[in-house]
Amino acid sequence: MTTSTLQNLPPHDDEATRAADQALRDHAGQAGEWHLADLFADDPNRFDTLSLHAGGVLADFSKQRLTAETLEKLRALAGARGLDAWIRCLFEGGEVNWTEGRAAMHWRLRQPARDDGEQDPVQAQLLRMERIVKRILSGQWRGCEGDAITDVVNVGVGGSDLGPLMASVALHENQPPEGRRPRVHFVSSMDGSQIAPLLDELNPATTLIVVSSKSFTTVDTLSNAATARYWLEKAFPDRNGAVLRCHFVGISAKPERMSEWGIHGDNQLLFWDWVGGRYSLWSAIGLPIALTIGMDGFRELLAGANEMDRHFQDAPWERNLPVLLGLVDVWNLNFLNITARAVLPYDGRLKHWPSYVEQLEMESNGKSVDRDGQLVDYHTCPVIWGEVGPNAQHAFYQLLHQGTRPVACEFIAAARHGRRQGSSAELQPLEEQHILTLANCLAQSRLLALGDRALAEDDDTPTYKRYRGNQPSTTLLLDELTPRHLGALVALYEHKVFVQAVLWGINPFDQWGVEMGKKIATDMIQVLGNGDGGDGLDASTRALARYVRERQA
Ligand code: F6P
């Protein structure tokens, strides 16, 4: 690894940036008049020029309000912002996270093993993780009463929850070839509403708790972990250390804090400061994924992401999927002034994809201060929300079709379902349901793009039945929802977030905006308890705290 630093980066070429920006603004002036129906009528080859396949993912940008000329101008802006040097800096381990003075090397976690095997700390942790996975799947890992593990509870929040949750659910149909997998549960919410009913269902003798926290200080996670520990120690009052040794695994970048909490040294899996929380599913934080699909499956996930890493570094920008996905978002937000984006998976297996993407993008790029400490005078991350597409059709599509504001939509689906053999998975009607879902996906993106002109409605149709169309969208089709292709998809999003951050001049790897809330919540506990510290509060918070206290009494 070289010691590339930000000083090695060429400064932004401000003049070139201004020129590229102005060219895009002028171009957007014309684009404001475009309707997607006309763009398709004018250029029958639109799909061929504006779609791309890499890493098992087909991306169709042809339903975006842009042309090949737009992309050329966006690439000029990326060039002026020094994107190529930034990409090199990322992969050389430079301090791209400059406010915390460190690199962002999640890509390191998915590099293939080098010959030195165990010497490499990344591979060493992967092997430790593999040993734990094998012991659980084979039934060798025993609870303190000698029972095999049937249930694993991942206790974590944010990046220590959303990535493993999203991928475990998405890939659940991929049974590990070896052993018998446990049921894997996820608990994140600090209010106990998830863990309480779960513990009612579980047998403590056969339950393993995985405490996942990079910092091992997050109160949400530690409060749920303490409840789980209380539950287990109450179930086995005479077994002291055996409860901790047999029923708890810890995953963190802070081994000393895990030890202090009571996690046995043999049950600690480590990752590093240079892996951001929301970029950590590739590390031991991915343990629930490996328990769901097996270690070979987990390695496939890593391989798919590594393929996307190489594509991102090597492909020319005209054919570079993360670069294009990032540029299209910048076009929509900064030049067409489309400030919202809907993430719409047409596959229930991807039901946690929207929440995962919400954290990845909004925690990374919800920033307004640039590298020089100056406030930026343009929008950065759009507001992102989403839902499984077919359900969203019956919830908020009305707004997409006939509301007043433009929303950029992102459709994601698997071209082939690829059902595994056995049980209900082979039922013929399920194949038909997959086609039905894809039909809805394609129909919706078409109607959103073309509006009435998709249907050749006559002019007498009342206005309340009309569809304006011109709502832009990208469609991403995975060849199949395999571990490999999901790995590529996640890496694609990670890199496109980086591309956008470079264009916006912000740091996508810190999250200072969530720190203060954590601190003042701690102070508030006392205010709610006995009122101490309430005097300095604003009138609203003081009155609400008093209202709560009165009803607790
Ligand atoms: O929400 C802030 C945050 O720091 C996220 O970035 C992170 O993924 C989450 O909290 C959990 O943090 P930890 O893994 O340290 O418990």
Boltz pocket constraint, residues with backbone or C-beta under 6 A from the ligand:
constraints:
  - pocket:
      binder: B
      contacts: [[A, 157], [A, 158], [A, 159], [A, 160], [A, 212], [A, 213], [A, 214], [A, 215], [A, 216], [A, 217], [A, 218], [A, 221], [A, 277], [A, 278], [A, 363], [A, 511], [A, 514]]
      max_distance: 6.0
